[in-house]
Amino acid sequence: MRKAALICVAVLLSAPLVAVASQGQAAVPAGQARVEIPITGMTCGDCCTKVETAVKTLAGVVDAKADYKKGVATITYKEDQIGVEKIVATINEKTSFKAKAPETKKT
């Protein structure tokens, strides 16, 4: 009986941790992709807003979140409507920041 009680307490205490861990990056729906684009020159939240606004105007972009501390913008987009090259070009043309396509890992 004592072991069962301890197991119940352990499960109940770990449940909030599982919920917090699952709040990270959500799965990307079929037909969409998510990419982290390196960006230099961002120094504050306003910089992030400028990048996000520029990218969100593009057809096919579902979501855009920039992080000046990490120096990246995380973009979710519809693969059949837009590509990473167009997103990078838009950041470079519409903002004063420098974006580049992320390096692909070779296996």
C-alpha positions in Angstrom: 0.0 0.0 0.0 2.8 2.3 0.9 4.5 1.8 -2.5 1.3 2.5 -4.3 0.9 5.8 -2.5 4.5 6.8 -3.3 4.0 6.0 -7.0 0.8 8.0 -7.1 2.5 11.0 -5.5 5.4 10.7 -7.9 3.1 10.6 -10.9 1.1 13.6 -9.7 4.2 15.6 -9.0 5.7 14.8 -12.5 2.5 15.7 -14.4 3.1 19.5 -14.4 6.6 18.9 -15.7 5.3 16.9 -18.6 2.8 19.6 -19.4 5.5 22.3 -19.4 7.8 20.2 -21.5 5.1 19.7 -24.1 4.6 23.4 -24.5 7.8 23.8 -26.6 7.8 23.7 -30.4 4.6 22.3 -31.6 4.5 19.8 -34.4 4.4 21.3 -37.9 1.3 20.3 -39.9 1.7 18.4 -43.1 2.6 20.7 -46.0 4.3 23.2 -43.7 7.9 23.6 -42.6 9.7 25.5 -39.8 13.1 27.0 -40.3 15.4 29.1 -38.0 17.0 31.8 -40.1 20.2 33.4 -38.6 19.9 37.2 -38.5 22.6 39.7 -37.5 22.0 43.3 -36.3 18.9 42.8 -34.1 19.4 44.4 -30.7 16.0 44.8 -29.1 12.3 43.8 -29.2 11.5 46.5 -31.8 14.1 44.9 -34.1 12.2 41.6 -33.7 8.9 43.3 -34.5 10.4 44.7 -37.7 11.6 41.3 -38.9 8.3 39.6 -37.9 6.2 42.2 -39.7 8.2 42.1 -42.9 8.0 38.3 -43.1 4.3 38.0 -42.1 3.4 40.0 -45.2 4.6 37.2 -47.4 2.0 34.9 -48.9 2.6 31.4 -47.5 4.1 32.5 -44.2 2.1 31.1 -41.3 4.0 32.5 -38.3 7.2 34.4 -37.6 9.0 34.9 -34.3 12.3 36.7 -34.0 14.7 36.4 -31.1 17.4 39.1 -30.9 19.2 37.4 -28.1 19.6 34.2 -30.1 20.0 36.1 -33.4 17.4 34.0 -35.2 13.9 34.2 -36.7 11.8 31.1 -36.5 9.5 31.0 -39.5 6.7 28.5 -40.2 5.6 28.5 -43.8 3.7 26.6 -46.4 6.2 24.7 -48.5 4.1 24.9 -51.7 3.7 28.7 -51.6 7.1 30.1 -50.5 10.7 29.0 -49.9 13.5 29.9 -47.5 15.3 32.0 -50.2 12.4 34.4 -50.6 12.0 34.8 -46.8 15.7 35.6 -46.4 15.6 38.0 -49.4 12.6 39.8 -47.9 14.3 40.3 -44.5 17.4 41.6 -46.3 15.4 44.0 -48.5 12.7 45.2 -46.1 14.7 45.6 -42.9 18.2 46.9 -42.0 19.2 43.5 -40.7 21.3 40.8 -42.4 19.7 37.3 -42.8 21.2 34.3 -44.4 19.9 30.9 -45.3 20.6 28.4 -42.5 23.3 25.8 -43.2 22.0 22.4 -44.1 23.4 19.4 -42.3 25.0 16.9 -44.5 24.7 13.3 -43.5 
